[in-house]
Amino acid sequence: MFTQTLTLPIRLITAVGLILSSLSAQAAWQLVNESSQLNFISTKASHIAETHTFDLLSGSITDTGRAQLNIDLASVATGIDIRNERMQTMLFNVVAFPQAEITTDLDLREFTSLTGPVVKPISAKLSLVGQSTQVQGDVLVVPVDGNTVNVTTVAPIVVNANGLELVAGIEALREVAGLPSISYSVPVTFSLTFRR
């Protein structure tokens, strides 16, 4: 009985320790959705370019430097409701693939010791509708204060639909809209704010 009495507190202490260690291994930095945006440009009929966005973003940077950005694909905002719905169903298939994900690894020591703006090259994995591709670009990292940092694309990062097997979805959108063409190359820009 004495052993059982001791076992319960030991188990409780162990459980608390595991919870605390898992929390510390989780996000050191969290994305601030209200201060962040991700935009993409579609070009139709060869010369008509339009800017679209996603309203719901989430993300984090862990204590190990693992950075992740999640994009709620159902939050696509093109300014036209029927086009939003068509993108959700015909291009992104949000029922099966509700989110896109971008992941990369950062040198967190360098990230947290910035005293001023700096341009950094990034290479990240983009996962979208069950496919993945690598994307590269340069970002401007600006420390806002000791607990907040802003990461912005220096130039648009071009994502090619062929690399993600999105061509069939784009062609379906083109046909239903009665357009002669929709570009398979999509420039993407973002401005992301992380806070710890």
C-alpha positions in Angstrom: 0.0 0.0 0.0 2.9 2.3 0.8 4.3 1.6 -2.6 1.0 2.4 -4.3 0.8 5.7 -2.3 4.2 6.7 -3.6 3.5 5.6 -7.2 0.7 8.0 -7.8 2.7 11.2 -7.0 5.6 9.9 -9.0 3.3 9.2 -12.0 1.8 12.6 -11.6 5.2 14.4 -11.5 6.3 12.4 -14.5 3.1 13.3 -16.5 3.5 17.0 -15.6 7.1 16.9 -16.7 6.2 15.3 -20.0 3.5 17.9 -20.6 5.9 20.8 -19.8 8.6 19.4 -22.0 6.2 18.9 -24.9 5.0 22.5 -24.4 8.6 23.8 -24.5 9.2 21.8 -27.7 6.2 23.4 -29.3 6.1 26.9 -30.8 8.4 29.5 -29.4 6.9 31.9 -31.9 3.3 32.1 -33.1 2.0 33.7 -36.3 -0.3 36.8 -35.8 -3.0 36.3 -38.4 -4.3 39.9 -38.1 -0.9 41.3 -38.9 -0.1 38.8 -41.7 -1.1 38.3 -45.3 -0.4 36.0 -48.2 -1.3 37.1 -51.7 -1.2 35.4 -55.1 -1.7 36.7 -58.6 -3.6 35.0 -61.3 -3.3 36.0 -65.0 -6.2 35.3 -67.4 -6.7 35.9 -71.1 -2.9 36.6 -71.4 -3.0 40.2 -70.0 -5.5 40.4 -67.1 -3.8 40.0 -63.7 -5.7 39.9 -60.5 -4.5 39.8 -56.9 -6.1 37.3 -54.5 -5.5 36.4 -50.8 -6.2 34.0 -48.0 -8.0 35.4 -44.9 -6.9 32.6 -42.5 -3.3 31.9 -41.8 -1.7 30.1 -38.8 1.9 29.1 -38.1 4.7 28.8 -35.7 8.4 28.6 -35.2 9.5 26.0 -32.7 12.4 26.1 -30.3 14.3 23.9 -32.7 13.9 26.4 -35.6 11.2 24.5 -37.4 9.0 27.1 -39.2 5.5 26.2 -40.4 2.9 28.2 -42.2 -0.6 26.8 -42.6 -3.0 28.3 -45.1 -6.7 27.7 -44.8 -7.7 27.1 -48.4 -11.4 27.6 -47.8 -10.5 31.2 -46.8 -9.4 32.1 -50.4 -10.7 35.6 -51.1 -10.8 36.7 -54.8 -13.4 39.4 -54.5 -16.0 37.3 -56.3 -18.0 34.7 -54.2 -18.6 32.3 -57.1 -14.9 32.3 -58.0 -14.0 31.6 -54.4 -16.4 28.6 -54.4 -15.0 27.3 -57.7 -11.4 27.6 -56.5 -12.3 25.8 -53.2 -13.9 22.8 -55.1 -12.3 22.7 -58.5 -8.8 23.7 -57.8 -8.0 23.1 -54.1 -10.5 20.3 -53.2 -10.8 21.7 -49.7 -13.0 18.8 -48.5 -10.0 16.4 -49.0 -7.2 19.0 -48.6 -8.4 21.8 -46.3 -4.9 23.3 -45.8 -1.7 24.1 -47.6 1.5 23.9 -45.6 4.9 25.6 -46.0 7.7 24.3 -43.9 11.4 25.3 -43.5 14.2 25.2 -40.9 15.7 28.3 -39.5 18.8 29.1 -37.5 16.9 30.3 -34.5 19.9 31.8 -32.7 20.5 34.1 -35.7 16.7 34.7 -36.0 16.4 35.9 -32.4 19.6 38.0 -32.3 18.8 40.4 -35.1 19.2 44.1 -34.2 18.0 45.4 -37.6 16.5 44.4 -41.0 18.3 41.7 -42.9 17.7 39.9 -46.2 17.8 36.1 -46.1 17.5 33.4 -48.7 15.0 30.7 -47.9 14.2 27.3 -49.3 10.9 25.8 -48.2 8.7 22.8 -48.9 5.2 23.7 -50.1 2.6 21.0 -49.7 -0.7 21.6 -51.5 -3.6 19.2 -52.5 -1.5 16.1 -51.7 1.6 17.2 -53.7 4.8 18.9 -52.6 7.4 21.1 -54.3 10.4 23.1 -53.2 10.2 26.9 -53.4 13.1 29.4 -53.0 13.2 33.1 -52.6 14.6 36.0 -50.5 12.8 37.4 -47.5 13.3 40.6 -45.5 13.4 39.9 -41.8 12.6 42.9 -39.6 12.7 42.7 -35.8 9.9 44.9 -34.6 10.8 44.5 -30.9 12.3 41.9 -28.7 9.2 39.6 -29.0 8.0 40.4 -32.6 9.5 39.9 -36.0 8.1 40.5 -39.5 9.1 38.3 -42.5 8.3 39.7 -46.0 9.1 38.5 -49.5 11.7 40.7 -51.2 10.2 39.7 -54.6 7.3 37.5 -55.6 8.0 33.7 -55.4 6.7 32.0 -58.5 4.8 28.8 -58.0 4.3 26.6 -61.0 1.0 24.6 -61.2 2.8 21.8 -63.1 4.9 21.0 -60.1 1.8 20.5 -57.9 -0.4 18.8 -60.5 -2.9 21.7 -60.5 -3.1 22.0 -64.3 -6.3 20.0 -64.6 -8.0 22.2 -61.9 -6.9 25.4 -63.6 -8.2 24.1 -67.0 -11.5 23.3 -65.3 -11.7 26.8 -64.0 -10.8 28.2 -67.4 -13.5 26.3 -69.1 -16.3 27.1 -66.6 -15.4 30.8 -66.8 -15.2 30.7 -70.6 -11.6 32.1 -70.7 -9.0 31.6 -73.4 -6.2 31.0 -70.9 -5.2 31.1 -67.2 -1.5 31.2 -66.5 0.1 28.1 -64.8 2.7 30.3 -63.1 1.5 32.1 -60.0 3.5 34.8 -58.2 3.1 34.7 -54.5 4.0 37.3 -51.9 3.6 37.4 -48.1 4.2 39.5 -45.1 4.1 37.5 -41.9 4.3 38.6 -38.3 5.5 36.2 -35.6 5.3 36.9 -31.8 6.6 35.0 -28.8 
